[in-house]
Amino acid sequence: MLAVHVHVHVKPDCIMDFIAATVENASNSVREPGIARFDVLQCNDNPARFVLVEVYRTQDDPARHKETPHYAKWRETVEDMMAEPRSSIKYSNVFPGEDGWD
């Protein structure tokens, strides 16, 4: 398992469009066999900040995800909406075990 937290700072006037594009991407992403979860979180104190929590089944699945048409569409759509480049942090799964990610 590989969990990736993607931190995104969106321009304030783009928040609703970013949410729409990101929910569409996430909805398609969870249908990929290599993705166990794809959560979209918005900061309560600063609604222009988001964290995407992506949980992949193998180390190879992020690359497969980036080859999908829905990811390419999302990347292109939101590129100009970002106030700064997005960043990510990768985590290894501790709990629950892999059996807990149905």
Secondary structure as UniProt FT lines:
FT   STRAND          2..10
FT   HELIX           12..14
FT   HELIX           15..29
FT   TURN            30..31
FT   TURN            33..34
FT   STRAND          35..42
FT   TURN            47..48
FT   STRAND          49..56
FT   TURN            59..60
FT   HELIX           61..65
FT   TURN            66..67
FT   HELIX           69..78
FT   HELIX           79..81
FT   STRAND          87..92
FT   HELIX           98..100
//
